[in-house]
Amino acid sequence: MTRVLTFIAAAFALAACASATPPPYGAAVSATSAGYSETQIEASRYFVTFRAPGGADASRLEDYALLRAAELTLANGHDWFWVDRRSLDQQSDGRSSGPSLGVGIGGGSYGRHTGASVGVGMTFPLGRSDRGVQARGATYEIRFGEGPKPDDANAYDATSTRQSIRARVASGE
């Protein structure tokens, strides 16, 4: 009995640790490794990507891609950037987000005897159930701008974007 309880406790502990955490913010060392990368399309147009091959919270990956876009904008001497396209490489972990209930009905016969049965079952997902969307990567197509930032949801001031995302990441949000 002690072995069974120990096994159950270990299974719960492992399930609680199974949530994917984002890799630390930094440059990717290869095309398939974790971290940011950018590809220049034109003089002031880039693809900016942040990858977590094992998966991580999608909003964190998007934050990291935006942070890299802001840094790249400032490094190229510009004031703001515009996001033309966004893509998220989502993944599914196959788990439901809450409990589920199932009902089964069956019947059978054996010789002159027949029988029927009804079964009810309930499942509870193990691990964290508060996880958001999981993803392997976030990519933005950006272009740089100078002067006053346009009043549009797709335009970002590079300095304030960099500061606010770094503050959020440092506080653990």
N, C-alpha and C positions, 0 to 999 in steps of 0.2 A: 504494500500500500504506500509506503514511503517513497518508493521509486516512482510510482505513478504520480504522486503529488509533486515530486521534484521535476519530473518531465513536464507536467502541466505548467508549473511556475516558470521553467526555462522557456517554454513555448510562448507564454505571455510576454516575457522579457524580450525575446527575440522579435516578436511582432511589434512591440512598442518601439524598438530601435530601427525598424525597417523603413522608416520614412526617409526619403531621399533629401539630402541637404545639398545646397548649391556649392560648387567648388569655390575656393577663394577667388576674389577678383584679380585677374592678371591675364597676360597674353597667353594664347594657346601656342604650344610648342610644335604642333602639327595640325593638319587639316581636320583630324578626327579627335583631337584631344580637347579637354576642358579649357575654357577661357575665351577671351575675345579675339576676334580677327576682323580685318577690314580689307575690302577689295575696291580699288579705285576704278570707277566706270568712265568718268570724264574728269576734267580739271577740278570741278567742285562738286562731284557726285560720287558717292560711295555706297557700298553695301557694308553694314556693320552687323556682326553676328556675335552672340555669346552662347557657347555650348556647354552642356552638362550631359555627356554621353549616358550616364547612369540615370538621368532624370532628376528634376528638381522642381520647386514651386515655380510655375510659369511667370507669376508677377515679379519674382526676384530676377529671373532671367531677362525679362523685359526691362527692369530697372538697370541691370548691368549693361544691356545693349544701349540704352539711352545714355548712361553715364559715359560709355566709350564714345558715343556720337558727340556728346558735349566736349569731351577732351580732344577729340579729333578736330572739331570745329575751331576750338581755341588754338590748338597747335598749328593750324593752317592760317591763323590770323583773321578769323571771321568772328562775328558777334552772335549769330543765331543760326539755327539749322531748321530745315523743313523736312518732315517725314512724308515721303511720297507713297511708300508701301510698307506694310508690316506683315510678317508671317511668323507663325508659331508652330514648331514641330511638336505637337502634343502627343502624349502617350497615355495609355490606359493601364492601370495596374490590375484590372479585372475584379476589383473589390467593389461592393456596393457601399453607398455612403451611410446606410442605416440598417436597422433590423429588417428582416423579411419573414413572412409567414407563408407556409405552404400546407395544403391539404391534399391528401391522397385517398382514393377509394379503390378498393380491389375486391376481387371475389375469385372463388375457385371451387373445384369439386374434386373429391377423391372417392371413387366408388359411388356408394349411395349417399355420401355425405357432401353437403355443400356448405359454403361459408362465405361471409362477406366481412370486410373490415374497413375501418376508416382510421386514417392516421393524420395527426396534426404535428407540424414541426416548426420551430422558430430558429433562425440563425442570427447571430450578432457578429458584425465584422470585428476582427481583432486589430489592434494597433490604433493609430490616430484616425479618428473619423472627421476631424476638422480640417483635413488637408484640402487645399484648393486644387485647381487644375495643375496637373503635372506635365512637364515638357522636357524635351532634350535640347531645345535651342530656340532662340528668338533672333530674327533677322529684320533689320530696318534698312530701307533704301533712303538715304538722306542726301540733301544738297545744302550747301552753305549759303548764307546771306550776310550782308553788311548793312549797317545803319539801323534805323528803328525796326524792331521785329513786327511783322504783320500781326494784326489782331485775328488770329485763327488758331483753332485747336491743334492743328498740325505743325505749327511753328513754335520753336522752343528757344528761349534765351539760354545760350550755352553756359554762361557763368552761374546763373541762378539754378539751372537744372543740375549742374555738377554739384553745387553746394547742397541742394535739398536731398539729392539721392545719397550722397556721401553721409549726410546727417542721419537719414533713415536707416542706412545699412549699419552705421556705427551704433545706433540705438537698438538694433536687433529687430526692427519691425518687419 
